[in-house]
Amino acid sequence: MISMESTCTVMDQAASSFSTRSRVPAPSAEPKLATTLLYAMSGGILLLHLLLSGRYGYFRDELYFLDCARHLAWGYVDMAPMIALVSRLALALGGSLHVLRSIAGIGGAGIVALTMLITWRLGGNSFAQGLAGLCALVVPEYLGTASLLTMNVFEKLFWMACAYVLIRIIQTGNSRLWIWFGVLSGLGLMNKHSMLFFGAAVVAGLVLTGQRKELAKPWIWLAGLIALGIFLPNVIWQVQHHFPTLEDLRNVQASGKNVVLGPLAFLREQILLMHPIVFPVWLAGLWFFLAGKGTKYRILGWTYLALLVIFIVLHGKNYYLSGAYPMLLAGGAVAIEDWLNRGRVTRGRVWPKAAIVTVIAALGALTAPLALPLLSPEGYVTYEEKLHFRPSKTEVNHDGPLPQFLGDQFGWPELVAQVATIYNSLPPEQRAKTAILTGNYGEAGAIDLFGPRYGLPTALSGHQTHYFWGTQGFTGDTVITIQYGRRFLSTMCDSVVEAGMHNHPWGMAEENHAMYVCHLKKPLAEMWEDQKHWN
């Protein structure tokens, strides 16, 4: 958070040292960065995330990332490698829920800070910077994303850091800044492969604007080589493992796992995810770039529209576009500040600005409990009913009393305790030959995190990257299964005994399954290929 401004300053200083050639002069009346406001707003949201960091429990994906952190590699079936490295850092710091959520909270603070920095660079004064920061602060998608340690919070930072560099290229005329763009893009690719879409959208924006002249210079091509060089270890890993990520994506599409949205539904979801009260701001930002005073930066408007088309055509999840909105919020805030300063009724008056800020803050506070673990589960359900609103599903089979991003934080310690009861009830000689076989990576991650206190062995699973880790030397003849149906077990077991039932009132319905003790027909290693489950 605090280092965001200094990082951008270092980038600018480095850019000036690259060349002494003449550049486009900066505006003589460049606004001042509202440093105190930036620290207060980004620091405030970080504090909120820190205070809520232990409110619920570990999220399903966080459990998976911690397992991946124990098996560092240059790639994973369903993700790029950076989140595993970040999770390894979290493990080194103790691996507690507070540690994970603190890292995520820093990312959330960075989103607010970057939005304000972009606003400043676009010519916004203190009101515009504060307005853009407030909008980024109340966005439900950003609040929810920054409350969990996933690659999604960092995705927004990499996208918008690249947008910041684009603005500086346009303002300074220094094409050598593309080198920074290449570094950030390469790191962004190692965080999440969606950086490819952002890069493609930027290229579309270049072709459609006067910035296409950059394609005739060597620096943008050097930036591409730098990005590829940083990303190359993951590419090599994909080749060595026969492109598992592509296979995973094909499986997802074939299974109909994700909720498919039509164009109008996708647009509606953008308004809801970003909060209806900030819709006029980011819409004004799009206008600002494409037809308003910000046409100098038209490439940013075309970049957004290109991303919108890409995700509609590819049936992307509703939140896939969320990383592009900070630049629109920044442009919109600058446009609104300019309109207020030029209007006959509003020029020089405080009340219009105060009214705008008050309404956004009030409505943002109203919806914050839908994105953050502010309430008890019971209180959350009641609050939803009072507002007559429930966050949209992104996957068809995610059912439960709470939205998936909250519901998937419940039930894991209880599930492991049930497995431990079954495991420890077995005779010692049988226990020594028993493994725990799970149906998905959340269950495996829970066993690996909470299981050692009960003396449980490391979990085995054919789900996602766990499949590559194999049977880990297991040669026994008994497995305790989680989320395995009797029909599948009949093909691999001589005998099957139901040993327990997991049913947490606030967890996801997909976890409410029987647990079985299975005596294997043959060694698990010989049946391991049948356990493969990539989706």
Beta strands, then each sheet from edge to edge (+ up, - down):
strand 1: 434-438
strand 2: 460-461
strand 3: 478-482
strand 4: 493-501
strand 5: 514-520
sheet 1: 2+ 1+ 3+ 5- 4+
end
